[in-house]
Every structure is written in structure tokens, then in C-alpha cells.
Amino acid sequence: MSEKTVILERVDGVGIIRLNRPRVYNAVNDQMGHELLQTLRQVRQDPEIRAVVLTGEGKAFCSGQDLNDRSTVREKGETFSLGESVRNRYNPIIREIAGMEKPVIAAVNGVAAGAGASMAFACDFRFIVPETRFIQAFVRIGLVPDSGSSYFLPKLVGLGRALEIAMTGRDVGAEEAVSIGLANRVIPGEQLMDETLEFAKKLAEGPTVALGLIKKAMYRGAEASLEEILEMEAEFQEQAGRTEDYLEGVRAFTEKRKPVYRGR
């Protein structure tokens, strides 16, 4: 039986997803793509998991597509479509991350290249180490950004800078990543998981429904008109106001104590 390429751990309401192919810098092959998608769906459906951390085992977060995996297909004489690979493998993963109605934090413990960088961009927060490098490596082999990079990267850093990063395929180091808004904070390597988990636990203790609605609102806010956003905010406020967590928040405020949210 093959070793699991994706590991899920649960800690105090946080689901920690670890990419587990450290010998190849967590490059994505067929098995990992399938296991990651299934794990994300499992996490989304688990009411006990109220925040998610995505990270990599070893020295890298994810080096992107495993090109050796594709070479094997070609050597066997099998037909291969890059477009279908993106549609069937990566797009569902990105949709799960971005559509997760729970906070998702990428703990980027090293290089994040190609689709690996795209997965980090799709997360809500990126905590990185000094050795982290984000690389839009697609152009280095004559390809274009995929897995959502064309959507997320301009929103994070602006159109001009996104074009420059994507067209040159250059490394973006940790200091620059924070300065241009590509990452939230740089953390020493030995403290990365502890600090990320502490942050994730705080979010997991929050009003989960409201956090999910905030995530939806921010995505729509970048694209819709003011009138559409005003109506959406009223609709989302109605939904949030019907939750048990809203009642608990008001009760805690009047009683001058910290609220205990249940994610309902």
C-alpha cells in the first residue's frame, strides 16, 4: 500500500493538513491531488473543525506539479492534456480552499512554486518563514499561471506587480512577500507551526458562520458594485443574526465576559 501523501491532524478545533512527499518537495502527483481534494472535502464537512492550516512536510510547502509524473505518462505513449489536468486535478482543489466557509491559513515552510504557490494564494492567510520563496514557475517552462493564480495574485499585489512576477517567473522572497501583501507575517522556522496554530485556534473559537460570511463578502466586494455589496451585506447580516453565536456574543457583551462561540 502506498504511503499517504496527505495527512490530516485535528487539534482543538483546527484541522492541520500536511502535504507529505518531502523527498520531492511535496510535488503534486495523481495520488496527492486525489488525497488532498478528499481531505479538503472531509474538513469542509466536519463541524468540529472550525479553522484549517495547510502546510508541507520537510523543507518545502509545495513545489507544484510533479513533472516526473507527467513524463511517465508520455513515456508510456498515453495521451495527456494539460488543460484537462488543470480542470480535473487543480481547479477542484482551489475551489475547495477558496470556498471553504472556515478560515484557511497556509503555513508556508519553504518554497511554494507553480501550483503550490497558487494553493497558498488561495488561502485566506499566509504565514511564512525567512526561507520561503514564492515562484510563479510556469513561464520557466513555457506555460501560463493556473490553479487560480491569475485570479488571486492581482488581488493580493496589484495588476502591475502580478504581471511582473508572472512574466519573469522570478523568486519572491519572504521580506518582499510581506512588503507587497503576498504574505501576512514572517515567523522563524522553529516557531512557524506553533504561532500559526495559536492564530488558527483563536479563529476556531470565533463565530464560524460569521467568519464564513466575511470571507464570502470580501471576495464579492472586490468585484461587485456598491449597490450589490450593500444588499449583500444586509442579506449576510440577516443570516449572521439568526445564529446562536450572535445571541451568545450579545449576551457576553451585556454580561461583560468573553463569549463562548459554538460555531452555530
TORNU-11780 format. One line per field, with one value per atom (N, C-alpha, C): x, y, z; residue in three letters; atom name. Coordinates in steps of 0.05 Angstrom, whole numbers, m for minus. Layout:
<atoms>
u = (X ...) .
v = (Y ...) .
w = (Z ...) .
residu = (ALA ...) .
atome = (CA ...) .
</atoms>
This chain:
<atoms>
u = (17 0 17 11 28 25 46 46 27 13 m6 10 0 13 1 m21 m34 m42 m35 m40 m58 m79 m97 m95 m91 m89 m109 m123 m142 m131 m130 m120 m139 m154 m170 m187 m202 m219 m205 m179 m164 m157 m162 m153 m127 m106 m79 m75 m73 m69 m40 m26 3 7 19 28 52 52 72 87 101 120 146 158 181 205 209 232 232 208 205 193 198 189 159 145 115 104 118 107 81 62 36 35 30 25 m5 m13 m41 m51 m35 m44 m48 m28 m31 m55 m58 m81 m107 m110 m135 m138 m117 m119 m123 m111 m115 m144 m155 m183 m201 m198 m215 m212 m188 m183 m196 m194 m207 m238 m249 m278 m285 m269 m274 m273 m254 m251 m275 m283 m306 m331 m335 m359 m359 m335 m332 m339 m361 m369 m350 m335 m316 m291 m285 m263 m272 m262 m272 m251 m227 m205 m186 m172 m155 m127 m107 m79 m69 m58 m46 m16 m1 28 41 68 82 102 107 127 155 175 202 209 225 236 220 198 183 153 139 110 99 104 96 110 124 139 122 96 79 76 69 64 90 87 109 113 133 137 145 157 164 139 118 92 82 84 75 94 120 139 134 126 119 96 76 53 61 79 87 104 121 138 121 98 80 64 68 54 25 17 m10 m15 m39 m45 m48 m40 m41 m50 m69 m79 m73 m57 m52 m78 m95 m120 m137 m140 m156 m143 m117 m103 m110 m110 m117 m146 m164 m192 m199 m187 m195 m179 m154 m138 m137 m129 m123 m148 m164 m187 m205 m212 m229 m215 m189 m174 m176 m172 m173 m201 m221 m249 m255 m244 m249 m235 m211 m197 m211 m216 m228 m257 m271 m299 m304 m283 m286 m298 m320 m333 m321 m294 m278 m252 m238 m212 m192 m176 m155 m128 m109 m83 m62 m46 m23 1 13 38 60 71 89 118 126 150 175 173 195 185 196 188 159 145 118 119 120 124 101 96 76 49 36 10 12 36 40 37 48 44 14 1 m27 m44 m38 m53 m49 m25 m20 m36 m36 m50 m81 m91 m120 m128 m108 m115 m121 m133 m140 m117 m98 m74 m50 m26 m1 19 26 48 72 95 118 143 164 190 209 232 251 261 260 270 248 224 202 208 202 203 177 164 141 151 144 154 131 125 106 122 128 148 138 112 100 115 122 135 162 175 202 201 178 176 156 151 135 105 96 68 57 31 18 9 5 m4 m31 m35 m60 m67 m87 m96 m103 m114 m125 m105 m80 m61 m69 m81 m89 m111 m125 m147 m136 m121 m113 m89 m69 m45 m50 m65 m70 m86 m103 m118 m100 m79 m61 m41 m30 m7 m12 m35 m40 m32 m45 m41 m13 m1 26 47 46 65 60 34 27 38 35 46 76 89 119 127 114 121 115 92 84 101 107 121 151 163 191 196 176 179 200 206 228 219 238 232 223 203 194 201 221 230 211 218 200 196 217 215 198 203 187 158 154 126 109 120 105 101 122 120 100 95 76 49 45 19 14 35 33 32 43 43 36 26 18 40 57 79 100 125 148 153 156 160 184 202 225 215 230 222 213 228 221 196 186 162 138 142 121 95 97 72 60 76 65 49 61 47 23 26 4 m19 m13 m34 m47 m32 m43 m63 m56 m74 m98 m94 m117 m136 m126 m143 m161 m150 m166 m189 m183 m204 m224 m214 m232 m251 m243 m260 m280 m278 m295 m322 m339 m366 m363 m362 m354 m372 m398 m416 m409 m405 m399 m372 m352 m326 m329 m345 m350 m363 m382 m396 m377 m360 m340 m322 m314 m297 m312 m337 m353 m356 m361 m366 m341 m318 m293 m287 m292 m288 m306 m332 m351 m346 m337 m332 m311 m294 m273 m283 m308 m317 m344 m361 m389 m391 m414 m419 m426 m425 m432 m460 m479 m507 m509 m495 m496 m484 m462 m449 m467 m480 m497 m520 m531 m553 m542 m518 m506 m500 m490 m484 m509 m531 m557 m566 m563 m570 m553 m527 m509 m513 m519 m524 m549 m569 m593 m586 m569 m561 m545 m526 m510 m527 m546 m563 m582 m584 m600 m584 m559 m542 m542 m536 m532 m509 m488 m464 m470 m488 m496 m509 m527 m541 m520 m501 m481 m463 m456 m440 m453 m479 m494 m496 m502 m504 m477 m456 m429 m422 m430 m425 m439 m465 m480 m471 m460 m451 m421 m409 m381 m362 m365 m348 m340 m321 m312 m333 m341 m362 m350 m368 m360 m376 m364 m378 m377 m399 m401 m400 m397 m396 m423 m445 m472 m488) .
v = (m24 0 25 45 69 85 99 117 140 149 171 197 211 235 260 257 279 269 283 275 296 287 305 300 322 321 341 335 353 362 388 399 422 418 440 455 441 454 462 456 463 438 437 415 422 407 412 392 403 386 388 366 365 351 365 352 335 309 290 276 291 280 295 296 314 308 283 277 292 299 314 342 352 379 382 360 359 366 357 360 343 353 341 320 295 274 267 246 238 231 216 207 231 249 272 290 294 311 299 273 259 261 255 254 282 303 330 339 333 341 327 301 286 297 304 314 342 359 385 382 363 359 348 330 320 342 359 381 401 406 425 414 388 376 370 373 366 390 390 413 418 398 401 416 417 432 460 480 508 527 516 531 510 518 499 510 493 500 482 493 477 482 460 462 439 439 417 404 378 364 371 371 375 404 409 436 453 443 458 457 477 477 460 468 451 462 445 454 453 448 448 421 420 395 378 352 333 327 339 336 308 294 265 249 256 242 244 268 272 259 258 245 216 203 175 169 187 184 185 204 207 183 173 150 125 124 101 105 128 133 141 148 155 185 191 219 235 260 276 305 315 342 359 380 399 412 419 433 415 389 371 366 365 362 385 409 433 431 425 424 402 379 356 354 363 360 385 407 431 449 453 471 462 436 429 434 431 437 466 483 512 521 509 516 508 485 477 496 504 522 550 561 588 588 566 565 554 547 537 558 552 572 571 568 569 582 595 607 585 591 573 588 578 591 573 584 570 575 554 556 548 568 563 560 535 528 526 537 536 545 533 542 535 553 549 557 537 543 532 546 536 534 510 506 506 501 503 532 551 579 586 576 581 572 549 539 557 567 586 612 622 647 644 620 615 614 611 611 639 641 667 682 668 680 663 676 663 671 652 655 641 655 644 644 631 630 647 655 671 658 631 617 614 623 620 635 622 635 627 648 643 646 626 626 619 638 632 619 593 579 572 576 567 577 603 615 603 592 580 556 543 520 526 552 560 556 558 555 581 581 604 597 617 611 597 578 565 561 545 539 564 584 608 631 627 649 674 671 695 710 697 710 721 705 714 733 728 744 774 782 811 823 807 818 822 806 808 830 833 851 873 873 892 882 892 882 884 908 912 894 891 874 844 837 809 802 820 815 811 828 826 799 791 766 742 742 720 718 742 741 735 743 737 710 701 675 677 701 704 696 691 685 710 707 728 719 731 723 732 724 728 758 773 802 816 811 824 815 789 779 793 799 813 842 855 883 889 869 874 862 850 839 810 796 769 750 759 743 761 749 765 770 750 753 733 740 722 712 686 674 656 656 637 608 593 566 548 549 532 540 564 574 575 568 572 557 532 517 525 531 539 565 585 611 609 593 590 576 556 541 558 575 593 612 623 640 625 601 585 578 572 565 589 613 637 640 635 636 613 590 567 572 590 597 619 630 652 643 662 656 645 619 607 616 617 625 654 671 699 701 685 685 676 655 646 667 681 703 726 732 753 746 721 711 715 706 710 739 756 784 798 791 803 796 770 762 777 779 793 823 833 862 872 854 862 864 855 853 865 867 877 907 918 946 953 978 987 978 982 974 944 929 899 892 906 900 908 931 940 920 909 890 863 855 831 832 855 859 856 867 865 836 822 793 777 781 766 773 798 806 792 788 773 745 732 705 703 721 720 725 743 750 727 706 683 661 665 644 645 622 620 637 639 654 684 694 722 727 709 712 710 692 689 714 726 750 773 777 799 794 768 761 766 758 761 791 807 836 848 841 853 843 819 807 813 828 836 812 793 769 761 743 734 715 718 699 672 652 624 615 618 611 581 572 543 537 559 554 549 556 552 577) .
w = (0 0 0 m17 m18 7 14 37 31 52 48 41 21 12 25 39 53 81 102 129 142 156 170 200 215 244 255 277 289 316 321 346 354 376 387 367 350 331 305 303 279 264 238 221 208 213 201 179 154 131 123 122 115 89 70 45 51 43 53 31 15 m4 m2 22 27 9 0 m16 m43 m53 m78 m72 m49 m41 m44 m38 m38 m65 m86 m113 m116 m131 m133 m156 m148 m168 m167 m182 m182 m155 m140 m113 m94 m94 m76 m84 m109 m118 m109 m112 m103 m73 m58 m29 m17 m29 m19 m24 m47 m52 m33 m28 m10 19 27 54 57 37 39 41 26 28 55 66 93 114 112 131 129 104 100 113 112 122 152 165 193 211 225 241 265 273 295 286 261 250 242 255 251 240 236 222 211 190 175 171 174 168 146 125 104 104 105 106 92 91 78 97 93 109 97 114 104 99 79 74 55 44 25 31 22 23 1 m24 m47 m71 m86 m110 m135 m132 m156 m168 m193 m208 m208 m203 m206 m236 m248 m277 m284 m265 m270 m273 m260 m262 m291 m303 m330 m350 m344 m362 m364 m342 m343 m361 m361 m378 m407 m414 m442 m451 m432 m439 m445 m433 m438 m464 m476 m501 m497 m472 m467 m474 m483 m489 m463 m464 m440 m447 m432 m436 m412 m416 m394 m384 m403 m396 m378 m386 m370 m343 m342 m316 m297 m308 m291 m283 m302 m296 m275 m278 m262 m236 m235 m211 m195 m207 m191 m186 m206 m202 m179 m176 m153 m126 m125 m100 m93 m113 m109 m101 m113 m106 m77 m68 m41 m21 m27 m8 m7 m31 m32 m22 m27 m19 9 23 50 68 81 98 126 126 151 143 162 155 148 127 118 119 134 136 124 106 94 112 123 137 117 104 81 91 95 108 90 66 47 20 m1 m28 m34 m47 m58 m87 m105 m133 m150 m173 m192 m178 m181 m168 m138 m127 m98 m89 m104 m98 m101 m122 m126 m102 m91 m68 m44 m41 m18 m23 m48 m54 m49 m53 m49 m20 m2 27 36 59 70 82 93 106 97 97 91 112 129 148 137 136 122 140 131 144 128 139 124 99 98 74 52 58 38 12 m10 m36 m51 m61 m79 m107 m124 m151 m170 m188 m210 m232 m228 m245 m272 m278 m303 m327 m328 m351 m356 m336 m339 m357 m360 m378 m401 m406 m428 m424 m399 m392 m380 m374 m362 m334 m316 m289 m290 m271 m269 m239 m234 m207 m191 m206 m193 m189 m198 m194 m209 m232 m248 m234 m215 m200 m174 m159 m132 m132 m149 m148 m153 m174 m177 m154 m141 m118 m94 m92 m69 m72 m97 m100 m121 m135 m156 m183 m204 m231 m241 m239 m249 m237 m211 m197 m204 m205 m212 m240 m259 m286 m286 m270 m269 m257 m235 m222 m241 m254 m271 m296 m309 m334 m331 m308 m304 m291 m275 m261 m239 m230 m210 m183 m165 m138 m123 m106 m88 m60 m47 m21 1 25 48 54 55 62 42 16 m5 m4 1 2 22 46 66 58 46 40 18 0 m22 m17 6 13 5 m3 m11 13 35 60 83 105 128 148 152 171 167 174 173 202 205 231 229 249 249 246 230 223 246 268 290 305 299 312 294 268 248 256 262 267 293 314 340 337 323 321 302 280 262 276 291 305 327 340 360 347 324 308 299 289 279 301 325 348 356 354 361 341 315 295 299 307 312 335 353 376 369 345 337 326 318 307 278 275 250 226 231 209 200 219 212 197 206 192 163 159 132 114 126 111 105 124 120 96 95 72 46 45 20 13 33 27 16 27 17 m11 m18 m46 m65 m57 m75 m75 m53 m51 m71 m79 m98 m127 m132 m159 m164 m144 m147 m145 m152 m149 m120 m113 m86 m79 m97 m91 m86 m102 m98 m71 m63 m38 m14 m16 6 10 m11 m9 2 m8 2 32 41 70 87 77 91 93 70 69 88 88 105 134 140 168 178 161 169 176 159 165 191 195 219 244 241 264 273 257 264 277 282 293 323 335 364 373 356 363 366 350 353 380 387 413 436 433 454 455 432 431 445 440 453 483 490 519 533 521 533 536 516 518 541 545 567 594 594 619 624 606 609 612 594 595 567 565 538 527 502 491 486 488 482 457 434 409 404 391 385 355 339 311 298 312 302 302) .
residu = (MET MET MET SER SER SER GLU GLU GLU LYS LYS LYS THR THR THR VAL VAL VAL ILE ILE ILE LEU LEU LEU GLU GLU GLU ARG ARG ARG VAL VAL VAL ASP ASP ASP GLY GLY GLY VAL VAL VAL GLY GLY GLY ILE ILE ILE ILE ILE ILE ARG ARG ARG LEU LEU LEU ASN ASN ASN ARG ARG ARG PRO PRO PRO ARG ARG ARG VAL VAL VAL TYR TYR TYR ASN ASN ASN ALA ALA ALA VAL VAL VAL ASN ASN ASN ASP ASP ASP GLN GLN GLN MET MET MET GLY GLY GLY HIS HIS HIS GLU GLU GLU LEU LEU LEU LEU LEU LEU GLN GLN GLN THR THR THR LEU LEU LEU ARG ARG ARG GLN GLN GLN VAL VAL VAL ARG ARG ARG GLN GLN GLN ASP ASP ASP PRO PRO PRO GLU GLU GLU ILE ILE ILE ARG ARG ARG ALA ALA ALA VAL VAL VAL VAL VAL VAL LEU LEU LEU THR THR THR GLY GLY GLY GLU GLU GLU GLY GLY GLY LYS LYS LYS ALA ALA ALA PHE PHE PHE CYS CYS CYS SER SER SER GLY GLY GLY GLN GLN GLN ASP ASP ASP LEU LEU LEU ASN ASN ASN ASP ASP ASP ARG ARG ARG SER SER SER THR THR THR VAL VAL VAL ARG ARG ARG GLU GLU GLU LYS LYS LYS GLY GLY GLY GLU GLU GLU THR THR THR PHE PHE PHE SER SER SER LEU LEU LEU GLY GLY GLY GLU GLU GLU SER SER SER VAL VAL VAL ARG ARG ARG ASN ASN ASN ARG ARG ARG TYR TYR TYR ASN ASN ASN PRO PRO PRO ILE ILE ILE ILE ILE ILE ARG ARG ARG GLU GLU GLU ILE ILE ILE ALA ALA ALA GLY GLY GLY MET MET MET GLU GLU GLU LYS LYS LYS PRO PRO PRO VAL VAL VAL ILE ILE ILE ALA ALA ALA ALA ALA ALA VAL VAL VAL ASN ASN ASN GLY GLY GLY VAL VAL VAL ALA ALA ALA ALA ALA ALA GLY GLY GLY ALA ALA ALA GLY GLY GLY ALA ALA ALA SER SER SER MET MET MET ALA ALA ALA PHE PHE PHE ALA ALA ALA CYS CYS CYS ASP ASP ASP PHE PHE PHE ARG ARG ARG PHE PHE PHE ILE ILE ILE VAL VAL VAL PRO PRO PRO GLU GLU GLU THR THR THR ARG ARG ARG PHE PHE PHE ILE ILE ILE GLN GLN GLN ALA ALA ALA PHE PHE PHE VAL VAL VAL ARG ARG ARG ILE ILE ILE GLY GLY GLY LEU LEU LEU VAL VAL VAL PRO PRO PRO ASP ASP ASP SER SER SER GLY GLY GLY SER SER SER SER SER SER TYR TYR TYR PHE PHE PHE LEU LEU LEU PRO PRO PRO LYS LYS LYS LEU LEU LEU VAL VAL VAL GLY GLY GLY LEU LEU LEU GLY GLY GLY ARG ARG ARG ALA ALA ALA LEU LEU LEU GLU GLU GLU ILE ILE ILE ALA ALA ALA MET MET MET THR THR THR GLY GLY GLY ARG ARG ARG ASP ASP ASP VAL VAL VAL GLY GLY GLY ALA ALA ALA GLU GLU GLU GLU GLU GLU ALA ALA ALA VAL VAL VAL SER SER SER ILE ILE ILE GLY GLY GLY LEU LEU LEU ALA ALA ALA ASN ASN ASN ARG ARG ARG VAL VAL VAL ILE ILE ILE PRO PRO PRO GLY GLY GLY GLU GLU GLU GLN GLN GLN LEU LEU LEU MET MET MET ASP ASP ASP GLU GLU GLU THR THR THR LEU LEU LEU GLU GLU GLU PHE PHE PHE ALA ALA ALA LYS LYS LYS LYS LYS LYS LEU LEU LEU ALA ALA ALA GLU GLU GLU GLY GLY GLY PRO PRO PRO THR THR THR VAL VAL VAL ALA ALA ALA LEU LEU LEU GLY GLY GLY LEU LEU LEU ILE ILE ILE LYS LYS LYS LYS LYS LYS ALA ALA ALA MET MET MET TYR TYR TYR ARG ARG ARG GLY GLY GLY ALA ALA ALA GLU GLU GLU ALA ALA ALA SER SER SER LEU LEU LEU GLU GLU GLU GLU GLU GLU ILE ILE ILE LEU LEU LEU GLU GLU GLU MET MET MET GLU GLU GLU ALA ALA ALA GLU GLU GLU PHE PHE PHE GLN GLN GLN GLU GLU GLU GLN GLN GLN ALA ALA ALA GLY GLY GLY ARG ARG ARG THR THR THR GLU GLU GLU ASP ASP ASP TYR TYR TYR LEU LEU LEU GLU GLU GLU GLY GLY GLY VAL VAL VAL ARG ARG ARG ALA ALA ALA PHE PHE PHE THR THR THR GLU GLU GLU LYS LYS LYS ARG ARG ARG LYS LYS LYS PRO PRO PRO VAL VAL VAL TYR TYR TYR ARG ARG ARG GLY GLY GLY ARG ARG ARG) .
atome = (N CA C N CA C N CA C N CA C N CA C N CA C N CA C N CA C N CA C N CA C N CA C N CA C N CA C N CA C N CA C N CA C N CA C N CA C N CA C N CA C N CA C N CA C N CA C N CA C N CA C N CA C N CA C N CA C N CA C N CA C N CA C N CA C N CA C N CA C N CA C N CA C N CA C N CA C N CA C N CA C N CA C N CA C N CA C N CA C N CA C N CA C N CA C N CA C N CA C N CA C N CA C N CA C N CA C N CA C N CA C N CA C N CA C N CA C N CA C N CA C N CA C N CA C N CA C N CA C N CA C N CA C N CA C N CA C N CA C N CA C N CA C N CA C N CA C N CA C N CA C N CA C N CA C N CA C N CA C N CA C N CA C N CA C N CA C N CA C N CA C N CA C N CA C N CA C N CA C N CA C N CA C N CA C N CA C N CA C N CA C N CA C N CA C N CA C N CA C N CA C N CA C N CA C N CA C N CA C N CA C N CA C N CA C N CA C N CA C N CA C N CA C N CA C N CA C N CA C N CA C N CA C N CA C N CA C N CA C N CA C N CA C N CA C N CA C N CA C N CA C N CA C N CA C N CA C N CA C N CA C N CA C N CA C N CA C N CA C N CA C N CA C N CA C N CA C N CA C N CA C N CA C N CA C N CA C N CA C N CA C N CA C N CA C N CA C N CA C N CA C N CA C N CA C N CA C N CA C N CA C N CA C N CA C N CA C N CA C N CA C N CA C N CA C N CA C N CA C N CA C N CA C N CA C N CA C N CA C N CA C N CA C N CA C N CA C N CA C N CA C N CA C N CA C N CA C N CA C N CA C N CA C N CA C N CA C N CA C N CA C N CA C N CA C N CA C N CA C N CA C N CA C N CA C N CA C N CA C N CA C N CA C N CA C N CA C N CA C N CA C N CA C N CA C N CA C N CA C N CA C N CA C N CA C N CA C N CA C N CA C N CA C N CA C N CA C N CA C N CA C N CA C N CA C N CA C N CA C N CA C N CA C N CA C N CA C N CA C N CA C N CA C N CA C N CA C N CA C N CA C N CA C N CA C N CA C N CA C N CA C N CA C N CA C N CA C N CA C N CA C N CA C N CA C N CA C N CA C N CA C N CA C N CA C N CA C N CA C N CA C N CA C N CA C N CA C N CA C N CA C N CA C N CA C N CA C N CA C N CA C N CA C N CA C N CA C N CA C) .
</atoms>
